[in-house]
């Protein structure tokens, strides 16, 4: 090996940060299942779609080959119609370990998953192209080049699915058809559209739930909402997963899904250039979506973007972290970007004030619930999106606050699924993979040598 002369030695990392890094790597290793990483062993024992994209960002720091295996495995479960399912079930896990398990999503249509692969039928936010590009940028070389060449056609078909089957032409935006598709499953942004879904078979569905065996009922959705989630699954399934948007009870334009798609279309354009494909259609889509988001989802009264119910046309009055994620868009109007930053640092989210990280919901809202799933707590996934968006917006000062807060939360409570933004208490599942992965991405510096001590484990 040639010695590199003239570079100053890397400054030694503080022992506390080193310990956090070690803990994060241990969690990734513990949750690795050979071809993917489970979000957390007991509560979520399968592969989740947007989790896998975030997990790949963590693996990119530790063992890039695993990042590619994780993304390739997920894209390998792509349906014939192009959709990327939100769960890929692990056949080695007991059928009743998670609800709704593989059996609940069947029968699968002819345009469903590849033979022998068991999946759900809904989707999650399309972070994947952006994650693939980030993994390649962090690990330049032939392995990443080959992975991008292999994955590009699948990523492009995934975006095509959203752009054809899910687009609501009146708005030029894509719709989600289940709250779980947003990734912010229990957000107050879905309360009104979800109220239109009857809560039937509440006791029966409550009996099937498995989440309450692993997390407190005070931190999870109610039985009534679970009954609504289950009915939406059954109706979509019984309609052959056909995306007849007008007939589906839940049909919402989510700012996070649309912002992530526009951002990922930008990433797909760069991947296309790298693999010698045409980047223009992806760039055009990114621009069109950015325009649609600004035109149809901006809520001046809330100083952030909001969800619009396609059936009623109503813009939902909830200020949520999802409404801040258009910070990711390089083409965002400067006045709207400044307004988002004011909202982020103002009383609703209090970044840099007494809140830790960016809470999932407005801290001034009367129905704020600091402990309950997506109705107040701080999550690593959405904080990472805002952190990335603040870099795009040129607000590195605030991006550093987000990273420092996440580090502080994890140092105090461990690698939990979510955190109380005021007390810092850890909530939901423990040893959470995306918390570990995104912490590795947000920790300043990059201490490769430290990670080498784990090398024999992969
Ligand atoms: C339903 C795995 C997933 C995340 C979601 C989060 C939660 C599932 C559940 O866990 O959702 O998909 O059973 O509650 O809300 O964002 O991808 O970590």
Boltz pocket constraint, residues with backbone or C-beta under 6 A from the ligand:
constraints:
  - pocket:
      binder: B
      contacts: [[A, 39], [A, 43], [A, 44], [A, 48], [A, 49], [A, 50], [A, 51], [A, 86], [A, 99], [A, 180], [A, 183], [A, 184], [A, 185], [A, 186], [A, 211]]
      max_distance: 6.0
